[in-house]
Amino acid sequence: MSKLEHKYLNARKFDKEFGYRVDYKKSGVFLSSAGEKADPIFSKGEVEGGQDEYIMTFAPVKDRTNCVLEVGEDLIITLK
């Protein structure tokens, strides 16, 4: 698993009722727009990809103002 995949999966927690959910107390990969974080989708089966391939998918973003990708606590990438 790559460092990016590890960071992506680090922020998930398991909930018996809802499956994998976001634990915002942990560092991970998040998409933030207008000051709000969009929840990543952790299910590998929801998006078709290659074998052992994770595709990072986030909830729809309504406001694309100040859209950034946060990777851990060290890297922030501005998206346009």
LODORO-309077 format. One record per atom (N, C-alpha, C): residue number from 1; residue in three letters; atom name; x, y, z. Coordinates in steps of 0.2 Angstrom, whole numbers, plus 5000, padded with zeros to 4 digits. Layout:
residues N
+-----+--------+-------+------+------+------+
: num : residu : atome :    u :    v :    w :
+-----+--------+-------+------+------+------+
: NUM :    ALA :    CA :    X :    Y :    Z :
...
+-----+--------+-------+------+------+------+
This chain:
residues 80
+-----+--------+-------+------+------+------+
: num : residu : atome :    u :    v :    w :
+-----+--------+-------+------+------+------+
:   1 :    MET :     N : 5004 : 4994 : 5000 :
:   1 :    MET :    CA : 5000 : 5000 : 5000 :
:   1 :    MET :     C : 5005 : 5006 : 5000 :
:   2 :    SER :     N : 5003 : 5011 : 4996 :
:   2 :    SER :    CA : 5007 : 5017 : 4995 :
:   2 :    SER :     C : 5006 : 5022 : 5002 :
:   3 :    LYS :     N : 5010 : 5026 : 5003 :
:   3 :    LYS :    CA : 5009 : 5031 : 5008 :
:   3 :    LYS :     C : 5002 : 5035 : 5008 :
:   4 :    LEU :     N : 5001 : 5037 : 5002 :
:   4 :    LEU :    CA : 4994 : 5040 : 5000 :
:   4 :    LEU :     C : 4988 : 5036 : 5002 :
:   5 :    GLU :     N : 4988 : 5030 : 5000 :
:   5 :    GLU :    CA : 4983 : 5025 : 5002 :
:   5 :    GLU :     C : 4982 : 5024 : 5009 :
:   6 :    HIS :     N : 4988 : 5024 : 5013 :
:   6 :    HIS :    CA : 4988 : 5023 : 5020 :
:   6 :    HIS :     C : 4985 : 5029 : 5023 :
:   7 :    LYS :     N : 4987 : 5035 : 5021 :
:   7 :    LYS :    CA : 4984 : 5041 : 5023 :
:   7 :    LYS :     C : 4977 : 5041 : 5022 :
:   8 :    TYR :     N : 4974 : 5039 : 5016 :
:   8 :    TYR :    CA : 4967 : 5039 : 5014 :
:   8 :    TYR :     C : 4963 : 5035 : 5019 :
:   9 :    LEU :     N : 4966 : 5029 : 5020 :
:   9 :    LEU :    CA : 4962 : 5024 : 5025 :
:   9 :    LEU :     C : 4963 : 5026 : 5032 :
:  10 :    ASN :     N : 4968 : 5030 : 5034 :
:  10 :    ASN :    CA : 4969 : 5031 : 5041 :
:  10 :    ASN :     C : 4963 : 5034 : 5045 :
:  11 :    ALA :     N : 4959 : 5038 : 5041 :
:  11 :    ALA :    CA : 4954 : 5042 : 5045 :
:  11 :    ALA :     C : 4947 : 5038 : 5045 :
:  12 :    ARG :     N : 4947 : 5032 : 5043 :
:  12 :    ARG :    CA : 4941 : 5028 : 5044 :
:  12 :    ARG :     C : 4940 : 5025 : 5050 :
:  13 :    LYS :     N : 4934 : 5024 : 5052 :
:  13 :    LYS :    CA : 4933 : 5020 : 5058 :
:  13 :    LYS :     C : 4927 : 5015 : 5056 :
:  14 :    PHE :     N : 4926 : 5010 : 5060 :
:  14 :    PHE :    CA : 4921 : 5005 : 5058 :
:  14 :    PHE :     C : 4915 : 5006 : 5063 :
:  15 :    ASP :     N : 4909 : 5007 : 5060 :
:  15 :    ASP :    CA : 4903 : 5007 : 5064 :
:  15 :    ASP :     C : 4898 : 5001 : 5062 :
:  16 :    LYS :     N : 4896 : 4997 : 5067 :
:  16 :    LYS :    CA : 4892 : 4991 : 5066 :
:  16 :    LYS :     C : 4886 : 4993 : 5062 :
:  17 :    GLU :     N : 4883 : 4999 : 5063 :
:  17 :    GLU :    CA : 4876 : 5000 : 5059 :
:  17 :    GLU :     C : 4878 : 5003 : 5052 :
:  18 :    PHE :     N : 4883 : 5007 : 5051 :
:  18 :    PHE :    CA : 4884 : 5011 : 5045 :
:  18 :    PHE :     C : 4890 : 5009 : 5041 :
:  19 :    GLY :     N : 4894 : 5004 : 5044 :
:  19 :    GLY :    CA : 4900 : 5002 : 5040 :
:  19 :    GLY :     C : 4906 : 5007 : 5041 :
:  20 :    TYR :     N : 4910 : 5008 : 5036 :
:  20 :    TYR :    CA : 4916 : 5013 : 5037 :
:  20 :    TYR :     C : 4913 : 5020 : 5037 :
:  21 :    ARG :     N : 4915 : 5024 : 5042 :
:  21 :    ARG :    CA : 4914 : 5031 : 5043 :
:  21 :    ARG :     C : 4920 : 5035 : 5044 :
:  22 :    VAL :     N : 4920 : 5042 : 5044 :
:  22 :    VAL :    CA : 4925 : 5046 : 5045 :
:  22 :    VAL :     C : 4926 : 5047 : 5052 :
:  23 :    ASP :     N : 4933 : 5047 : 5054 :
:  23 :    ASP :    CA : 4935 : 5049 : 5061 :
:  23 :    ASP :     C : 4939 : 5055 : 5060 :
:  24 :    TYR :     N : 4936 : 5061 : 5061 :
:  24 :    TYR :    CA : 4939 : 5067 : 5060 :
:  24 :    TYR :     C : 4945 : 5069 : 5065 :
:  25 :    LYS :     N : 4945 : 5065 : 5070 :
:  25 :    LYS :    CA : 4951 : 5066 : 5075 :
:  25 :    LYS :     C : 4957 : 5063 : 5072 :
:  26 :    LYS :     N : 4957 : 5059 : 5067 :
:  26 :    LYS :    CA : 4963 : 5056 : 5064 :
:  26 :    LYS :     C : 4965 : 5060 : 5058 :
:  27 :    SER :     N : 4971 : 5060 : 5056 :
:  27 :    SER :    CA : 4973 : 5063 : 5050 :
:  27 :    SER :     C : 4972 : 5058 : 5044 :
:  28 :    GLY :     N : 4971 : 5061 : 5038 :
:  28 :    GLY :    CA : 4969 : 5057 : 5032 :
:  28 :    GLY :     C : 4969 : 5062 : 5026 :
:  29 :    VAL :     N : 4965 : 5060 : 5021 :
:  29 :    VAL :    CA : 4965 : 5064 : 5015 :
:  29 :    VAL :     C : 4958 : 5066 : 5015 :
:  30 :    PHE :     N : 4957 : 5073 : 5015 :
:  30 :    PHE :    CA : 4951 : 5076 : 5015 :
:  30 :    PHE :     C : 4950 : 5081 : 5009 :
:  31 :    LEU :     N : 4944 : 5083 : 5007 :
:  31 :    LEU :    CA : 4943 : 5088 : 5002 :
:  31 :    LEU :     C : 4939 : 5093 : 5006 :
:  32 :    SER :     N : 4941 : 5099 : 5006 :
:  32 :    SER :    CA : 4938 : 5105 : 5010 :
:  32 :    SER :     C : 4936 : 5110 : 5005 :
:  33 :    SER :     N : 4930 : 5113 : 5006 :
:  33 :    SER :    CA : 4927 : 5118 : 5002 :
:  33 :    SER :     C : 4923 : 5123 : 5006 :
:  34 :    ALA :     N : 4925 : 5129 : 5005 :
:  34 :    ALA :    CA : 4922 : 5134 : 5009 :
:  34 :    ALA :     C : 4922 : 5133 : 5016 :
:  35 :    GLY :     N : 4927 : 5130 : 5019 :
:  35 :    GLY :    CA : 4928 : 5129 : 5026 :
:  35 :    GLY :     C : 4925 : 5122 : 5028 :
:  36 :    GLU :     N : 4922 : 5118 : 5024 :
:  36 :    GLU :    CA : 4919 : 5112 : 5026 :
:  36 :    GLU :     C : 4922 : 5106 : 5023 :
:  37 :    LYS :     N : 4923 : 5101 : 5027 :
:  37 :    LYS :    CA : 4926 : 5095 : 5024 :
:  37 :    LYS :     C : 4920 : 5090 : 5021 :
:  38 :    ALA :     N : 4922 : 5088 : 5015 :
:  38 :    ALA :    CA : 4917 : 5083 : 5012 :
:  38 :    ALA :     C : 4919 : 5076 : 5014 :
:  39 :    ASP :     N : 4915 : 5072 : 5015 :
:  39 :    ASP :    CA : 4916 : 5065 : 5018 :
:  39 :    ASP :     C : 4919 : 5061 : 5012 :
:  40 :    PRO :     N : 4924 : 5057 : 5013 :
:  40 :    PRO :    CA : 4927 : 5053 : 5008 :
:  40 :    PRO :     C : 4923 : 5046 : 5008 :
:  41 :    ILE :     N : 4922 : 5043 : 5003 :
:  41 :    ILE :    CA : 4919 : 5036 : 5002 :
:  41 :    ILE :     C : 4924 : 5031 : 5003 :
:  42 :    PHE :     N : 4924 : 5027 : 5008 :
:  42 :    PHE :    CA : 4929 : 5022 : 5009 :
:  42 :    PHE :     C : 4928 : 5015 : 5006 :
:  43 :    SER :     N : 4922 : 5014 : 5003 :
:  43 :    SER :    CA : 4920 : 5007 : 5000 :
:  43 :    SER :     C : 4924 : 5006 : 4994 :
:  44 :    LYS :     N : 4928 : 5001 : 4993 :
:  44 :    LYS :    CA : 4932 : 5000 : 4987 :
:  44 :    LYS :     C : 4927 : 4998 : 4982 :
:  45 :    GLY :     N : 4921 : 4994 : 4983 :
:  45 :    GLY :    CA : 4917 : 4992 : 4978 :
:  45 :    GLY :     C : 4912 : 4997 : 4975 :
:  46 :    GLU :     N : 4912 : 5003 : 4978 :
:  46 :    GLU :    CA : 4907 : 5008 : 4975 :
:  46 :    GLU :     C : 4909 : 5011 : 4969 :
:  47 :    VAL :     N : 4916 : 5011 : 4968 :
:  47 :    VAL :    CA : 4918 : 5014 : 4961 :
:  47 :    VAL :     C : 4923 : 5008 : 4958 :
:  48 :    GLU :     N : 4921 : 5007 : 4952 :
:  48 :    GLU :    CA : 4925 : 5002 : 4949 :
:  48 :    GLU :     C : 4932 : 5004 : 4947 :
:  49 :    GLY :     N : 4937 : 5000 : 4949 :
:  49 :    GLY :    CA : 4944 : 5001 : 4947 :
:  49 :    GLY :     C : 4948 : 4995 : 4946 :
:  50 :    GLY :     N : 4954 : 4995 : 4945 :
:  50 :    GLY :    CA : 4958 : 4989 : 4944 :
:  50 :    GLY :     C : 4959 : 4985 : 4951 :
:  51 :    GLN :     N : 4962 : 4979 : 4950 :
:  51 :    GLN :    CA : 4963 : 4975 : 4956 :
:  51 :    GLN :     C : 4968 : 4979 : 4961 :
:  52 :    ASP :     N : 4966 : 4978 : 4967 :
:  52 :    ASP :    CA : 4970 : 4982 : 4972 :
:  52 :    ASP :     C : 4971 : 4989 : 4971 :
:  53 :    GLU :     N : 4966 : 4992 : 4968 :
:  53 :    GLU :    CA : 4966 : 4999 : 4966 :
:  53 :    GLU :     C : 4961 : 5003 : 4970 :
:  54 :    TYR :     N : 4963 : 5008 : 4974 :
:  54 :    TYR :    CA : 4958 : 5013 : 4978 :
:  54 :    TYR :     C : 4957 : 5019 : 4974 :
:  55 :    ILE :     N : 4951 : 5021 : 4973 :
:  55 :    ILE :    CA : 4950 : 5027 : 4969 :
:  55 :    ILE :     C : 4947 : 5032 : 4975 :
:  56 :    MET :     N : 4950 : 5037 : 4976 :
:  56 :    MET :    CA : 4947 : 5042 : 4981 :
:  56 :    MET :     C : 4941 : 5046 : 4978 :
:  57 :    THR :     N : 4936 : 5045 : 4982 :
:  57 :    THR :    CA : 4929 : 5048 : 4980 :
:  57 :    THR :     C : 4927 : 5052 : 4986 :
:  58 :    PHE :     N : 4924 : 5058 : 4985 :
:  58 :    PHE :    CA : 4922 : 5062 : 4990 :
:  58 :    PHE :     C : 4914 : 5064 : 4988 :
:  59 :    ALA :     N : 4911 : 5066 : 4994 :
:  59 :    ALA :    CA : 4904 : 5068 : 4993 :
:  59 :    ALA :     C : 4904 : 5074 : 4988 :
:  60 :    PRO :     N : 4898 : 5075 : 4985 :
:  60 :    PRO :    CA : 4898 : 5081 : 4980 :
:  60 :    PRO :     C : 4899 : 5087 : 4984 :
:  61 :    VAL :     N : 4902 : 5092 : 4981 :
:  61 :    VAL :    CA : 4904 : 5098 : 4984 :
:  61 :    VAL :     C : 4900 : 5104 : 4980 :
:  62 :    LYS :     N : 4896 : 5107 : 4984 :
:  62 :    LYS :    CA : 4891 : 5112 : 4981 :
:  62 :    LYS :     C : 4894 : 5119 : 4980 :
:  63 :    ASP :     N : 4899 : 5121 : 4984 :
:  63 :    ASP :    CA : 4902 : 5127 : 4984 :
:  63 :    ASP :     C : 4910 : 5126 : 4982 :
:  64 :    ARG :     N : 4912 : 5128 : 4976 :
:  64 :    ARG :    CA : 4919 : 5126 : 4975 :
:  64 :    ARG :     C : 4924 : 5132 : 4977 :
:  65 :    THR :     N : 4921 : 5136 : 4981 :
:  65 :    THR :    CA : 4926 : 5142 : 4983 :
:  65 :    THR :     C : 4931 : 5139 : 4988 :
:  66 :    ASN :     N : 4937 : 5141 : 4987 :
:  66 :    ASN :    CA : 4942 : 5139 : 4992 :
:  66 :    ASN :     C : 4943 : 5132 : 4993 :
:  67 :    CYS :     N : 4943 : 5128 : 4987 :
:  67 :    CYS :    CA : 4943 : 5121 : 4987 :
:  67 :    CYS :     C : 4950 : 5118 : 4988 :
:  68 :    VAL :     N : 4952 : 5114 : 4993 :
:  68 :    VAL :    CA : 4958 : 5112 : 4994 :
:  68 :    VAL :     C : 4958 : 5104 : 4996 :
:  69 :    LEU :     N : 4963 : 5101 : 4994 :
:  69 :    LEU :    CA : 4964 : 5094 : 4996 :
:  69 :    LEU :     C : 4969 : 5093 : 5002 :
:  70 :    GLU :     N : 4967 : 5091 : 5007 :
:  70 :    GLU :    CA : 4972 : 5090 : 5013 :
:  70 :    GLU :     C : 4974 : 5083 : 5014 :
:  71 :    VAL :     N : 4981 : 5082 : 5013 :
:  71 :    VAL :    CA : 4984 : 5076 : 5014 :
:  71 :    VAL :     C : 4988 : 5075 : 5020 :
:  72 :    GLY :     N : 4985 : 5072 : 5025 :
:  72 :    GLY :    CA : 4988 : 5072 : 5032 :
:  72 :    GLY :     C : 4988 : 5079 : 5035 :
:  73 :    GLU :     N : 4993 : 5081 : 5039 :
:  73 :    GLU :    CA : 4993 : 5087 : 5042 :
:  73 :    GLU :     C : 4999 : 5091 : 5039 :
:  74 :    ASP :     N : 5002 : 5088 : 5034 :
:  74 :    ASP :    CA : 5008 : 5092 : 5031 :
:  74 :    ASP :     C : 5007 : 5095 : 5024 :
:  75 :    LEU :     N : 5002 : 5092 : 5021 :
:  75 :    LEU :    CA : 5001 : 5094 : 5013 :
:  75 :    LEU :     C : 4994 : 5097 : 5012 :
:  76 :    ILE :     N : 4994 : 5103 : 5009 :
:  76 :    ILE :    CA : 4988 : 5106 : 5007 :
:  76 :    ILE :     C : 4988 : 5108 : 5000 :
:  77 :    ILE :     N : 4984 : 5106 : 4996 :
:  77 :    ILE :    CA : 4984 : 5107 : 4989 :
:  77 :    ILE :     C : 4978 : 5111 : 4987 :
:  78 :    THR :     N : 4979 : 5117 : 4984 :
:  78 :    THR :    CA : 4974 : 5121 : 4982 :
:  78 :    THR :     C : 4971 : 5119 : 4975 :
:  79 :    LEU :     N : 4965 : 5118 : 4974 :
:  79 :    LEU :    CA : 4961 : 5115 : 4968 :
:  79 :    LEU :     C : 4958 : 5121 : 4965 :
:  80 :    LYS :     N : 4958 : 5121 : 4958 :
:  80 :    LYS :    CA : 4954 : 5127 : 4955 :
:  80 :    LYS :     C : 4949 : 5124 : 4950 :
+-----+--------+-------+------+------+------+
